[in-house]
Amino acid sequence: MIKPEKNLPIIAVLIFITAIAVLSQIFSSDFRIKTLNVLRIPLKIISGSACLLRDVTGFRETVLENKLLRENISNLEKELLNLKEAKLENERLKKLLDFKESERRKFVPALVIARDPSGLNDSVIIDRGRKDKIEKGMIVISGSGIAGRVIETGWSISRVLLVTDYDAVFSGVVERTRDEGAVSGNMRAGLVMKYLALGCGVKKGDKVITSGLYGVFEKGILIGEVVSIETDSGGLYENAVIKPEVDARKLEEVLVVR
């Protein structure tokens, strides 16, 4: 009877040879190809799922980023609009500051808070009144020109009749030729300077200022610019159509002279 102890070396050799054969098969290219071919579909599913999860995560990040960008653009647009409005306001206020105060002339800044909705009068309401020492008849200016005069006062508001109103009549002087005439409002059409002498030499582009006569407006405030000359229907004098220096439709800030 053969003893097991004597067969151990032979068994060990057989196991070693078998292990070598199995390992050679595992690491052979043919076996790897067969294995990958069997696992192809599961691996494809796993790979596709990973890509899908990655794309979903990326999509969410893109949506969030786009939302933030849209909000930033909206905020920047609002800021740009505010800056533009501030720039325009600064330009208007700078023109107002061109008028210098003196011992005899003081200014009260005011905002236009309402306009005559009827269209029958060219007038506005400002946010200054008797509490600010505003009185009837005071001159109102804007930019570098005359806007009108106070015709009614309340405690905290006042009504200003603009120079373009039909009832606004005052004396003006052509700055270049020194010809004097009566300036009257023509509503949205602007102003008309009447009773200029025939052949006076007034022409398009001439500046017209207040004459200071009759106590309506003080002398030397810009009224506007001549845009055309017309001979009166009776042929006795000339009329000058004037474009007002102050655009009543865009009036926002004014100075009341007191």
Backbone as CSV, one residue per row, in Angstrom:
resi,resn,N_x,N_y,N_z,CA_x,CA_y,CA_z,C_x,C_y,C_z
1,MET,0.864,-1.202,0.000,0.000,0.000,0.000,0.883,1.228,0.000
2,ILE,0.522,2.132,-0.964,1.357,3.349,-1.106,0.922,4.336,-0.046
3,LYS,1.827,4.905,0.661,1.535,5.877,1.706,1.322,7.268,1.102
4,PRO,0.317,8.006,1.660,0.033,9.372,1.142,1.236,10.288,1.255
5,GLU,2.020,10.121,2.295,3.157,11.020,2.487,4.136,10.939,1.319
6,LYS,4.211,9.754,0.722,5.155,9.602,-0.388,4.630,10.255,-1.666
7,ASN,3.304,10.443,-1.791,2.709,11.058,-3.012,2.624,12.589,-2.947
8,LEU,2.961,13.186,-1.836,2.844,14.657,-1.693,3.682,15.426,-2.710
9,PRO,4.890,15.043,-2.978,5.664,15.804,-3.972,5.024,15.752,-5.354
10,ILE,4.467,14.620,-5.682,3.853,14.474,-7.012,2.590,15.338,-7.096
11,ILE,1.796,15.316,-6.031,0.550,16.138,-6.004,0.887,17.613,-6.101
12,ALA,1.915,18.037,-5.407,2.313,19.453,-5.405,2.732,19.900,-6.798
13,VAL,3.462,18.972,-7.483,3.910,19.314,-8.849,2.718,19.472,-9.773
14,LEU,1.733,18.582,-9.638,0.531,18.636,-10.491,-0.269,19.922,-10.250
15,ILE,-0.399,20.284,-8.962,-1.128,21.541,-8.625,-0.424,22.745,-9.213
16,PHE,0.893,22.766,-9.151,1.675,23.884,-9.676,1.495,24.018,-11.173
17,ILE,1.553,22.862,-11.851,1.401,22.874,-13.320,0.014,23.364,-13.700
18,THR,-0.997,22.878,-12.970,-2.390,23.289,-13.258,-2.572,24.796,-13.037
19,ALA,-1.976,25.316,-11.976,-2.078,26.757,-11.669,-1.448,27.595,-12.765
20,ILE,-0.280,27.117,-13.250,0.402,27.841,-14.340,-0.477,27.877,-15.579
21,ALA,-1.109,26.744,-15.871,-1.952,26.663,-17.068,-3.149,27.592,-16.963
22,VAL,-3.774,27.613,-15.774,-4.960,28.483,-15.575,-4.583,29.961,-15.662
23,LEU,-3.451,30.306,-15.022,-3.016,31.711,-15.052,-2.647,32.160,-16.453
24,SER,-2.027,31.246,-17.198,-1.658,31.601,-18.576,-2.904,31.862,-19.413
25,GLN,-3.983,31.127,-19.124,-5.237,31.330,-19.849,-5.891,32.656,-19.443
26,ILE,-5.831,32.917,-18.126,-6.461,34.172,-17.640,-5.818,35.399,-18.256
27,PHE,-4.496,35.383,-18.330,-3.773,36.566,-18.809,-3.491,36.534,-20.299
28,SER,-4.023,35.570,-20.980,-3.854,35.535,-22.445,-4.799,36.538,-23.073
29,SER,-4.401,37.096,-24.200,-5.208,38.110,-24.881,-6.534,37.540,-25.343
30,ASP,-6.532,36.274,-25.739,-7.765,35.659,-26.240,-8.793,35.552,-25.123
31,PHE,-8.319,35.182,-23.936,-9.223,35.050,-22.806,-9.779,36.417,-22.387
32,ARG,-8.901,37.417,-22.388,-9.341,38.774,-22.030,-10.399,39.268,-22.995
33,ILE,-10.194,38.992,-24.278,-11.156,39.436,-25.286,-12.501,38.756,-25.069
34,LYS,-12.443,37.425,-24.807,-13.686,36.694,-24.549,-14.397,37.223,-23.314
35,THR,-13.621,37.529,-22.274,-14.208,38.045,-21.029,-14.860,39.409,-21.246
36,LEU,-14.141,40.323,-21.927,-14.675,41.668,-22.204,-15.905,41.609,-23.091
37,ASN,-15.913,40.649,-24.027,-17.062,40.481,-24.916,-18.307,40.075,-24.127
38,VAL,-18.088,39.205,-23.126,-19.212,38.773,-22.284,-19.714,39.944,-21.428
39,LEU,-18.765,40.751,-20.917,-19.114,41.863,-20.025,-19.395,43.176,-20.760
40,ARG,-19.427,43.146,-22.089,-19.564,44.382,-22.885,-20.851,45.140,-22.554
41,ILE,-21.963,44.431,-22.575,-23.255,45.098,-22.349,-23.358,45.686,-20.941
42,PRO,-23.021,44.873,-19.881,-23.064,45.478,-18.535,-22.145,46.692,-18.389
43,LEU,-20.924,46.575,-18.956,-19.995,47.705,-18.885,-20.543,48.926,-19.617
44,LYS,-21.213,48.697,-20.767,-21.783,49.812,-21.548,-22.887,50.501,-20.756
45,ILE,-23.714,49.665,-20.104,-24.804,50.229,-19.297,-24.251,51.069,-18.149
46,ILE,-23.244,50.516,-17.473,-22.625,51.238,-16.354,-21.989,52.541,-16.824
47,SER,-21.270,52.481,-17.958,-20.602,53.664,-18.498,-21.609,54.721,-18.915
48,GLY,-22.697,54.267,-19.587,-23.732,55.216,-20.015,-24.408,55.873,-18.837
49,SER,-24.661,55.118,-17.791,-25.301,55.672,-16.597,-24.415,56.728,-15.950
50,ALA,-23.108,56.434,-15.922,-22.172,57.397,-15.332,-22.161,58.701,-16.134
51,CYS,-22.163,58.575,-17.462,-22.177,59.771,-18.324,-23.467,60.559,-18.146
52,LEU,-24.588,59.797,-18.034,-25.881,60.452,-17.865,-25.923,61.223,-16.566
53,LEU,-25.442,60.601,-15.486,-25.413,61.291,-14.203,-24.536,62.535,-14.263
54,ARG,-23.411,62.411,-14.968,-22.510,63.557,-15.113,-23.170,64.679,-15.897
55,ASP,-23.912,64.320,-16.981,-24.598,65.320,-17.808,-25.713,66.008,-17.033
56,VAL,-26.470,65.230,-16.223,-27.544,65.818,-15.424,-26.973,66.828,-14.435
57,THR,-25.893,66.469,-13.794,-25.242,67.382,-12.852,-24.754,68.645,-13.564
58,GLY,-24.145,68.441,-14.750,-23.675,69.585,-15.531,-24.816,70.470,-16.001
59,PHE,-25.959,69.856,-16.359,-27.120,70.625,-16.820,-27.658,71.502,-15.697
60,ARG,-27.758,70.918,-14.499,-28.221,71.697,-13.362,-27.298,72.881,-13.078
61,GLU,-26.009,72.647,-13.148,-25.047,73.725,-12.932,-25.190,74.812,-13.991
62,THR,-25.431,74.406,-15.246,-25.607,75.373,-16.331,-26.859,76.213,-16.127
63,VAL,-27.963,75.552,-15.734,-29.215,76.271,-15.480,-29.023,77.294,-14.365
64,LEU,-28.363,76.891,-13.290,-28.110,77.794,-12.167,-27.234,78.957,-12.593
65,GLU,-26.200,78.666,-13.382,-25.299,79.707,-13.853,-26.036,80.709,-14.747
66,ASN,-26.901,80.192,-15.647,-27.676,81.070,-16.526,-28.613,81.969,-15.732
67,LYS,-29.231,81.403,-14.689,-30.123,82.192,-13.846,-29.364,83.333,-13.180
68,LEU,-28.176,83.012,-12.652,-27.355,84.039,-12.006,-26.930,85.108,-12.997
69,LEU,-26.584,84.679,-14.213,-26.168,85.633,-15.235,-27.321,86.562,-15.623
70,ARG,-28.525,85.989,-15.754,-29.689,86.816,-16.091,-29.979,87.839,-14.999
71,GLU,-29.854,87.416,-13.755,-30.070,88.340,-12.646,-29.028,89.453,-12.639
72,ASN,-27.779,89.076,-12.922,-26.710,90.074,-12.974,-26.944,91.069,-14.101
73,ILE,-27.387,90.568,-15.263,-27.662,91.451,-16.401,-28.792,92.416,-16.060
74,SER,-29.849,91.901,-15.427,-30.977,92.743,-15.037,-30.546,93.826,-14.054
75,ASN,-29.711,93.449,-13.081,-29.215,94.423,-12.106,-28.337,95.469,-12.770
76,LEU,-27.500,95.026,-13.710,-26.627,95.965,-14.413,-27.436,96.930,-15.270
77,GLU,-28.503,96.431,-15.915,-29.355,97.302,-16.725,-30.036,98.362,-15.863
78,LYS,-30.516,97.949,-14.674,-31.137,98.905,-13.764,-30.124,99.941,-13.305
79,GLU,-28.908,99.466,-12.988,-27.859,100.386,-12.534,-27.489,101.363,-13.635
80,LEU,-27.415,100.869,-14.884,-27.098,101.731,-16.013,-28.176,102.785,-16.206
81,LEU,-29.443,102.373,-16.073,-30.552,103.320,-16.201,-30.475,104.387,-15.114
82,ASN,-30.162,103.977,-13.880,-30.034,104.940,-12.785,-28.889,105.920,-13.036
83,LEU,-27.778,105.400,-13.568,-26.634,106.262,-13.857,-26.962,107.270,-14.955
84,LYS,-27.692,106.815,-15.977,-28.087,107.730,-17.054,-29.004,108.827,-16.524
85,GLU,-29.964,108.422,-15.687,-30.897,109.402,-15.125,-30.163,110.396,-14.236
86,ALA,-29.200,109.887,-13.443,-28.407,110.772,-12.581,-27.568,111.734,-13.411
87,LYS,-27.027,111.255,-14.523,-26.225,112.103,-15.409,-27.074,113.229,-15.996
88,LEU,-28.280,112.882,-16.459,-29.169,113.896,-17.019,-29.581,114.919,-15.957
89,GLU,-29.863,114.420,-14.756,-30.242,115.329,-13.672,-29.087,116.255,-13.321
90,ASN,-27.865,115.721,-13.282,-26.690,116.549,-12.983,-26.485,117.625,-14.039
91,GLU,-26.740,117.277,-15.306,-26.603,118.260,-16.375,-27.615,119.387,-16.221
92,ARG,-28.857,119.007,-15.863,-29.880,120.039,-15.669,-29.544,120.930,-14.483
93,LEU,-29.095,120.313,-13.380,-28.764,121.082,-12.189,-27.552,121.976,-12.425
94,LYS,-26.621,121.499,-13.237,-25.447,122.307,-13.546,-25.841,123.582,-14.282
95,LYS,-26.812,123.458,-15.188,-27.299,124.647,-15.901,-27.966,125.623,-14.932
96,LEU,-28.707,125.055,-13.964,-29.339,125.922,-12.979,-28.306,126.687,-12.162
97,LEU,-27.188,126.035,-11.869,-26.146,126.658,-11.049,-25.398,127.757,-11.795
98,ASP,-25.606,127.844,-13.120,-24.968,128.911,-13.877,-25.501,130.285,-13.472
99,PHE,-26.706,130.314,-12.917,-27.243,131.573,-12.411,-26.620,131.857,-11.045
100,LYS,-26.042,133.011,-10.903,-25.345,133.358,-9.664,-26.266,134.157,-8.729
101,GLU,-26.230,133.785,-7.467,-26.980,134.544,-6.479,-26.257,135.846,-6.168
102,SER,-27.008,136.830,-5.734,-26.436,138.096,-5.308,-27.191,138.577,-4.073
103,GLU,-26.796,139.716,-3.554,-27.479,140.253,-2.379,-28.942,140.564,-2.692
104,ARG,-29.193,140.917,-3.929,-30.552,141.312,-4.298,-31.350,140.158,-4.865
105,ARG,-30.692,139.061,-5.242,-31.386,137.947,-5.887,-30.988,136.624,-5.236
106,LYS,-31.986,135.935,-4.688,-31.784,134.630,-4.072,-32.624,133.601,-4.807
107,PHE,-32.162,132.343,-4.784,-32.854,131.278,-5.502,-33.433,130.243,-4.537
108,VAL,-34.587,129.739,-4.907,-35.202,128.628,-4.183,-35.396,127.490,-5.185
109,PRO,-34.685,126.383,-5.031,-34.862,125.256,-5.961,-36.212,124.576,-5.742
110,ALA,-36.807,124.119,-6.829,-38.118,123.469,-6.732,-38.242,122.389,-7.790
111,LEU,-39.134,121.440,-7.507,-39.428,120.361,-8.444,-40.820,120.551,-9.029
112,VAL,-40.954,120.242,-10.323,-42.267,120.247,-10.958,-42.972,118.955,-10.563
113,ILE,-44.136,119.090,-9.921,-44.832,117.901,-9.430,-46.137,117.640,-10.169
114,ALA,-46.593,118.581,-10.998,-47.836,118.373,-11.746,-47.906,119.367,-12.899
115,ARG,-48.720,119.014,-13.905,-48.964,119.879,-15.059,-50.460,120.054,-15.237
116,ASP,-50.838,121.117,-15.936,-52.258,121.359,-16.193,-52.779,120.291,-17.156
117,PRO,-53.655,119.400,-16.694,-54.118,118.300,-17.548,-55.134,118.740,-18.603
118,SER,-55.733,119.926,-18.427,-56.791,120.359,-19.341,-56.258,120.779,-20.704
119,GLY,-55.019,121.264,-20.732,-54.455,121.762,-21.983,-54.903,123.168,-22.311
120,LEU,-55.742,123.772,-21.449,-56.225,125.135,-21.684,-55.187,126.165,-21.266
121,ASN,-54.349,125.794,-20.316,-53.279,126.681,-19.848,-51.958,125.941,-19.867
122,ASP,-50.906,126.681,-20.112,-49.565,126.107,-20.041,-49.003,126.480,-18.678
123,SER,-49.280,125.650,-17.674,-48.831,125.932,-16.318,-48.424,124.642,-15.628
124,VAL,-47.614,124.797,-14.573,-47.157,123.646,-13.798,-47.282,123.956,-12.315
125,ILE,-47.257,122.896,-11.510,-47.271,123.029,-10.048,-45.888,122.651,-9.532
126,ILE,-45.340,123.499,-8.652,-44.029,123.207,-8.049,-44.205,122.945,-6.556
127,ASP,-43.207,122.273,-5.962,-43.319,121.844,-4.564,-42.799,122.876,-3.570
128,ARG,-42.972,124.152,-3.867,-42.591,125.230,-2.953,-43.752,126.215,-2.837
129,GLY,-43.911,126.792,-1.613,-45.022,127.716,-1.404,-44.694,128.796,-0.407
130,ARG,-45.735,129.266,0.268,-45.547,130.386,1.195,-44.581,130.045,2.324
131,LYS,-44.539,128.779,2.738,-43.606,128.406,3.817,-42.158,128.579,3.380
132,ASP,-41.927,128.600,2.067,-40.578,128.806,1.509,-40.383,130.254,1.055
133,LYS,-41.325,131.130,1.475,-41.294,132.560,1.142,-41.468,132.811,-0.355
134,ILE,-42.251,131.930,-0.990,-42.571,132.116,-2.406,-43.804,133.022,-2.499
135,GLU,-43.740,134.011,-3.388,-44.834,134.970,-3.538,-45.271,135.056,-4.989
136,LYS,-46.495,135.509,-5.158,-47.041,135.697,-6.496,-46.206,136.723,-7.261
137,GLY,-45.932,136.419,-8.541,-45.168,137.326,-9.390,-43.689,137.003,-9.485
138,MET,-43.192,136.086,-8.636,-41.768,135.749,-8.675,-41.416,135.019,-9.965
139,ILE,-40.199,135.281,-10.461,-39.709,134.692,-11.711,-39.269,133.251,-11.462
140,VAL,-39.521,132.403,-12.452,-39.083,131.003,-12.402,-38.196,130.735,-13.609
141,ILE,-37.012,130.218,-13.366,-36.064,129.940,-14.439,-35.688,128.464,-14.447
142,SER,-35.146,128.022,-15.573,-34.683,126.637,-15.699,-33.557,126.597,-16.702
143,GLY,-32.504,125.824,-16.380,-31.361,125.797,-17.284,-30.768,127.187,-17.401
144,SER,-30.665,127.672,-18.626,-30.116,129.012,-18.834,-31.179,129.989,-19.305
145,GLY,-32.473,129.607,-19.182,-33.529,130.471,-19.699,-34.679,130.667,-18.750
146,ILE,-35.598,131.530,-19.155,-36.758,131.839,-18.341,-37.865,130.835,-18.609
147,ALA,-38.527,130.402,-17.519,-39.585,129.405,-17.636,-40.964,130.019,-17.464
148,GLY,-41.100,130.955,-16.527,-42.398,131.575,-16.292,-42.383,132.382,-15.018
149,ARG,-43.574,132.582,-14.440,-43.673,133.317,-13.181,-44.777,132.723,-12.318
150,VAL,-44.633,132.904,-11.020,-45.606,132.380,-10.064,-46.884,133.207,-10.140
151,ILE,-48.035,132.552,-10.292,-49.314,133.262,-10.356,-50.246,132.899,-9.210
152,GLU,-49.894,131.871,-8.444,-50.731,131.456,-7.328,-49.881,130.671,-6.340
153,THR,-50.078,130.940,-5.037,-49.281,130.235,-4.030,-50.169,129.584,-2.980
154,GLY,-49.726,128.415,-2.521,-50.328,127.746,-1.379,-49.285,127.658,-0.288
155,TRP,-49.590,126.915,0.770,-48.634,126.817,1.866,-47.359,126.087,1.437
156,SER,-47.532,124.988,0.670,-46.349,124.192,0.290,-46.214,123.987,-1.219
157,ILE,-47.130,124.522,-2.015,-47.051,124.407,-3.473,-47.389,125.753,-4.113
158,SER,-47.015,125.889,-5.391,-47.339,127.104,-6.139,-47.619,126.733,-7.587
159,ARG,-48.401,127.585,-8.246,-48.673,127.386,-9.675,-47.863,128.395,-10.469
160,VAL,-47.230,127.894,-11.519,-46.365,128.723,-12.368,-46.959,128.794,-13.771
161,LEU,-47.186,130.010,-14.246,-47.635,130.210,-15.618,-46.397,130.265,-16.507
162,LEU,-46.305,129.345,-17.458,-45.130,129.276,-18.323,-45.186,130.362,-19.388
163,VAL,-44.024,130.726,-19.895,-43.956,131.808,-20.890,-44.646,131.438,-22.190
164,THR,-44.896,130.154,-22.407,-45.548,129.716,-23.642,-47.076,129.817,-23.573
165,ASP,-47.633,130.158,-22.407,-49.083,130.281,-22.280,-49.567,131.526,-23.027
166,TYR,-50.809,131.481,-23.534,-51.386,132.616,-24.260,-51.443,133.886,-23.415
167,ASP,-51.618,133.717,-22.098,-51.731,134.876,-21.210,-50.380,135.460,-20.799
168,ALA,-49.304,134.803,-21.193,-47.967,135.294,-20.844,-47.512,136.311,-21.889
169,VAL,-47.474,137.581,-21.501,-47.028,138.654,-22.394,-45.994,139.489,-21.651
170,PHE,-44.852,139.694,-22.266,-43.780,140.468,-21.628,-42.870,141.058,-22.697
171,SER,-41.998,141.933,-22.273,-41.127,142.641,-23.210,-39.801,141.912,-23.404
172,GLY,-39.364,141.852,-24.665,-38.090,141.217,-24.983,-37.239,142.085,-25.877
173,VAL,-35.948,141.777,-25.904,-34.990,142.524,-26.723,-34.145,141.543,-27.526
174,VAL,-33.980,141.847,-28.816,-33.079,141.039,-29.639,-31.660,141.414,-29.244
175,GLU,-30.900,140.450,-28.779,-29.584,140.729,-28.199,-28.642,141.409,-29.185
176,ARG,-28.659,140.994,-30.424,-27.709,141.535,-31.406,-28.097,142.928,-31.900
177,THR,-29.362,143.116,-32.249,-29.793,144.388,-32.861,-30.375,145.364,-31.855
178,ARG,-30.709,144.921,-30.649,-31.328,145.695,-29.582,-32.742,146.154,-29.921
179,ASP,-33.383,145.478,-30.870,-34.777,145.772,-31.183,-35.676,145.193,-30.110
180,GLU,-36.664,146.001,-29.711,-37.571,145.587,-28.652,-38.929,145.201,-29.234
181,GLY,-39.570,144.223,-28.605,-40.893,143.812,-29.036,-41.644,143.132,-27.904
182,ALA,-42.925,142.897,-28.124,-43.755,142.227,-27.127,-43.740,140.728,-27.404
183,VAL,-43.311,139.976,-26.413,-43.240,138.526,-26.554,-44.484,137.904,-25.921
184,SER,-45.141,137.040,-26.665,-46.339,136.369,-26.139,-46.248,134.871,-26.398
185,GLY,-46.920,134.115,-25.543,-46.900,132.667,-25.689,-47.810,132.183,-26.793
186,ASN,-47.425,131.068,-27.381,-48.230,130.468,-28.448,-48.407,128.967,-28.172
187,MET,-48.475,128.633,-26.860,-48.635,127.252,-26.407,-47.534,126.356,-26.980
188,ARG,-47.884,125.212,-27.526,-46.871,124.268,-28.002,-46.092,124.802,-29.200
189,ALA,-46.613,125.830,-29.867,-45.911,126.389,-31.028,-44.735,127.261,-30.613
190,GLY,-44.648,127.601,-29.323,-43.508,128.384,-28.845,-43.881,129.809,-28.489
191,LEU,-43.122,130.760,-29.002,-43.300,132.175,-28.680,-43.310,133.014,-29.950
192,VAL,-43.948,134.186,-29.840,-43.957,135.142,-30.955,-43.565,136.505,-30.415
193,MET,-42.613,137.143,-31.077,-42.205,138.506,-30.715,-42.804,139.463,-31.738
194,LYS,-43.725,140.306,-31.269,-44.471,141.177,-32.172,-43.950,142.614,-32.148
195,TYR,-44.425,143.361,-33.160,-44.201,144.801,-33.257,-42.733,145.188,-33.479
196,LEU,-42.032,144.361,-34.208,-40.672,144.732,-34.618,-40.765,145.645,-35.838
197,ALA,-39.893,146.639,-35.908,-39.929,147.590,-37.022,-39.595,146.891,-38.330
198,LEU,-40.242,147.346,-39.409,-39.954,146.790,-40.732,-38.494,147.048,-41.096
199,GLY,-37.821,146.035,-41.619,-36.419,146.169,-42.008,-35.480,146.316,-40.828
200,CYS,-35.880,145.815,-39.658,-35.047,145.962,-38.453,-33.761,145.143,-38.512
201,GLY,-33.707,144.152,-39.356,-32.485,143.360,-39.489,-32.419,142.133,-38.611
202,VAL,-33.487,141.878,-37.871,-33.520,140.658,-37.045,-33.566,139.450,-37.974
203,LYS,-32.790,138.434,-37.673,-32.737,137.257,-38.542,-32.708,135.969,-37.729
204,LYS,-32.865,134.881,-38.452,-32.872,133.558,-37.834,-31.564,133.323,-37.078
205,GLY,-31.677,132.799,-35.869,-30.505,132.504,-35.046,-30.214,133.559,-34.001
206,ASP,-30.853,134.733,-34.091,-30.659,135.782,-33.088,-31.215,135.344,-31.737
207,LYS,-30.517,135.732,-30.675,-30.970,135.429,-29.319,-31.863,136.561,-28.816
208,VAL,-32.905,136.192,-28.082,-33.826,137.172,-27.507,-33.776,137.050,-25.990
209,ILE,-33.645,138.194,-25.304,-33.566,138.223,-23.841,-34.667,139.122,-23.285
210,THR,-34.913,138.994,-21.981,-35.899,139.870,-21.343,-35.344,141.293,-21.271
211,SER,-36.245,142.264,-21.469,-35.815,143.666,-21.486,-35.797,144.295,-20.104
212,GLY,-36.561,143.730,-19.177,-36.640,144.307,-17.839,-37.675,145.401,-17.719
213,LEU,-38.362,145.750,-18.812,-39.379,146.801,-18.790,-40.702,146.284,-18.226
214,TYR,-41.467,147.197,-17.664,-42.824,146.933,-17.172,-42.856,146.014,-15.958
215,GLY,-41.734,145.678,-15.409,-41.674,144.969,-14.149,-42.138,143.522,-14.160
216,VAL,-42.241,142.923,-15.358,-42.672,141.520,-15.417,-41.501,140.598,-15.124
217,PHE,-40.417,140.729,-15.882,-39.210,139.947,-15.675,-38.014,140.884,-15.590
218,GLU,-37.010,140.494,-14.815,-35.807,141.314,-14.762,-35.032,141.211,-16.066
219,LYS,-34.156,142.131,-16.300,-33.454,142.249,-17.572,-32.366,141.189,-17.732
220,GLY,-32.197,140.748,-19.004,-31.043,139.932,-19.365,-31.191,138.430,-19.278
221,ILE,-32.395,137.918,-19.004,-32.576,136.458,-18.950,-32.942,135.955,-20.343
222,LEU,-32.304,134.889,-20.768,-32.513,134.357,-22.112,-33.936,133.842,-22.283
223,ILE,-34.568,134.279,-23.369,-35.921,133.816,-23.697,-35.869,132.675,-24.700
224,GLY,-35.106,132.886,-25.773,-35.015,131.851,-26.798,-34.296,132.347,-28.036
225,GLU,-34.501,131.641,-29.131,-33.797,131.936,-30.387,-34.803,132.109,-31.523
226,VAL,-34.538,133.106,-32.357,-35.402,133.379,-33.504,-35.256,132.254,-34.532
227,VAL,-36.383,131.714,-34.966,-36.353,130.644,-35.971,-36.901,131.100,-37.320
228,SER,-37.684,132.200,-37.322,-38.186,132.738,-38.594,-38.731,134.150,-38.388
229,ILE,-38.795,134.915,-39.486,-39.328,136.282,-39.479,-40.498,136.346,-40.447
230,GLU,-41.587,136.948,-39.973,-42.767,137.076,-40.825,-43.285,138.512,-40.767
231,THR,-43.718,139.036,-41.881,-44.328,140.366,-41.907,-45.797,140.249,-41.523
232,ASP,-46.229,141.157,-40.667,-47.619,141.147,-40.222,-48.568,141.300,-41.405
233,SER,-49.769,140.743,-41.265,-50.742,140.795,-42.366,-51.075,142.220,-42.785
234,GLY,-50.984,143.177,-41.852,-51.253,144.575,-42.194,-50.067,145.270,-42.839
235,GLY,-48.914,144.610,-42.794,-47.715,145.187,-43.407,-47.106,146.333,-42.636
236,LEU,-47.463,146.459,-41.340,-46.964,147.588,-40.551,-45.729,147.235,-39.718
237,TYR,-45.544,145.976,-39.414,-44.409,145.557,-38.600,-44.078,144.103,-38.879
238,GLU,-43.012,143.623,-38.255,-42.573,142.239,-38.424,-42.758,141.457,-37.124
239,ASN,-42.980,140.178,-37.273,-43.064,139.264,-36.126,-41.933,138.239,-36.213
240,ALA,-41.367,137.917,-35.065,-40.316,136.897,-35.013,-40.836,135.685,-34.248
241,VAL,-40.786,134.523,-34.892,-41.154,133.286,-34.211,-39.933,132.817,-33.416
242,ILE,-40.141,132.553,-32.140,-39.018,132.227,-31.242,-39.167,130.810,-30.688
243,LYS,-38.084,130.086,-30.751,-38.030,128.782,-30.077,-37.583,129.018,-28.640
244,PRO,-38.412,128.679,-27.643,-38.049,128.950,-26.240,-36.786,128.201,-25.824
245,GLU,-35.990,128.848,-25.004,-34.804,128.196,-24.461,-35.200,127.041,-23.539
246,VAL,-36.313,127.202,-22.829,-36.804,126.187,-21.907,-37.917,125.392,-22.580
247,ASP,-37.723,124.094,-22.658,-38.746,123.209,-23.216,-39.741,122.870,-22.110
248,ALA,-40.941,123.473,-22.183,-41.938,123.297,-21.124,-42.355,121.844,-20.965
249,ARG,-42.282,121.072,-22.040,-42.705,119.672,-21.979,-41.734,118.808,-21.184
250,LYS,-40.494,119.288,-21.025,-39.472,118.500,-20.333,-39.034,119.141,-19.022
251,LEU,-39.839,120.059,-18.534,-39.473,120.798,-17.323,-39.570,119.889,-16.093
252,GLU,-38.484,119.788,-15.329,-38.451,118.940,-14.135,-37.980,119.679,-12.894
253,GLU,-36.865,120.416,-13.021,-36.349,121.206,-11.904,-36.303,122.668,-12.306
254,VAL,-36.603,123.547,-11.359,-36.595,124.983,-11.627,-35.990,125.721,-10.442
255,LEU,-35.710,127.018,-10.654,-35.293,127.908,-9.580,-36.282,129.062,-9.521
256,VAL,-36.763,129.336,-8.336,-37.639,130.506,-8.149,-36.764,131.643,-7.651
257,VAL,-36.825,132.780,-8.340,-36.013,133.952,-7.978,-36.813,134.806,-6.986
258,ARG,-36.228,135.015,-5.815,-36.932,135.854,-4.830,-35.972,136.882,-4.187
